[in-house]
Amino acid sequence: MCAISDGVGSLAGRQATGDLPAIVDILPGQAGSGDEGTAMLEIIYDLAPGARLGYATAVGGLAAFAQNVLDLADPAKGACTIIVDDISYAAESPFQDGAVAQAVNTVTAAGVAYFSSAANSGSAS
């Protein structure tokens, strides 16, 4: 199971406390910055403690996000069969499939389950 988010800044600390396993596969150069990814991995680990975990950032633009979706699902790179993300870009079109949606379509066609957050951008009024 893999997560895509902003970063895994406190990964080592969470591994040291046992909140995450000693091995979390991170795509090379894709740790990102921030810490929402660590929190996502903790939730996944709590729900599926025996699952192998992987991670890549979505920071770096839509093309990088899309490539990380493809790489996480690639058996030679991430080998993820389930991917979750909590990232959205304002530039993503709701009316046509952009790079990220196309990447998600590619990996789901290959049998990967993909789940994305609905975000928390709703109106507060």
N, C-alpha and C positions, 0 to 999 in steps of 0.2 A: 504494500500500500504506500502511495506516495502523496506528498503535499507540494503545492506550489503556492508561494506567498512572497512576502517582502524579504525575510531573512531569518536566520537561525542564530542570532547573536548570543543566546545563552545556552546553546546546545551542550557544550562541555559541562557546564554547571548542572544541567538537568540529568546528564548521564552520570555525573558524580554522585548525585543524590538517589539514583535509581529510578527517577521519573521517566527516563528514556533508556533504551538498551545501549550497550557499549558500541554497537555497530549501527550506524545510520548512514546509508549510502547517499552521498551528495554528489551530483554531477560536477565534474571538475570546473572550478572557477564560478560555481553557481550558488554559493552560500548566501549571497545578497547582503543586505543590511537591514537592521530592524530585528524584530523578534516574534512577529505573528506566526512565522513558520514553526518555531519551536513550540508555541502553544498548540498549533494544529497537530503537530506530531504527538504531543502529550495526550491529546484527546483520542487520537487514533490508537495510541499504545494502550490507553485505559480501556478502550472498547475491544481491541484485538491484541492482547498482550503477546501473542506468539507470532504476530505478523512481522515480516521483514519490512523495514521502513526505508523510504527514499525521499529525496528532496531536491528541488531546484527553485530558484527565484523567478519571479515574473517581472522583476524590476529590470529596466533596460530597454523598454519599448515593446511594441506589439510583435515585431519580428522575432525578437529574442524569446518572448513569452511563448509564441507559437513553436519555435524550435525546441524549447525545453519540454513542451507537451510531447512532441514527437520523440525526443531523446529519452524521456522517462519511460515511454511505452516500448522503446526499442529493446528487444531481448539482449542485444549486445552492449547496451549502455545502462539503462535503468531497470529494465525487465519488470515494470510495474503493470499489474493487472487491474488496479483500482487507483484512480488519481482524483484528488480533490483540490480545488483552488478557492481562494478568497479574494481574488484580485479582479478589478475591472478598470478599464481605461475609458475615459470620456469619449475618446476618438472611435471606439467600437460602434459600428453602425447597428441599430436594431432592425434595419430593413434588408440587409444583405450580409452574407457571410464574408467576414474579413479573414485575415491570416490566422487568428486564434481559433475562430469557429471552424475554419477549414482543417486545421490541425486536429481539433477535437473530433470532427467528422471522420478523419483518417484513422485515428486510434480507436474510436468506437466501432468502426467498420471491421477492425482487426480483432474485436472482442474485448477491448479494455472498457471497463465501466468508468465514466467520467462524471463528476459532480462539481458544480460551481455554486458559490454562494449567491444569494439574491442581493447581497450588499445591504448596507444600512444607510441608504441615501434618500429615504422617504421624507416626506414633508412633515415637519414638526407642528404645523399649524392645524 
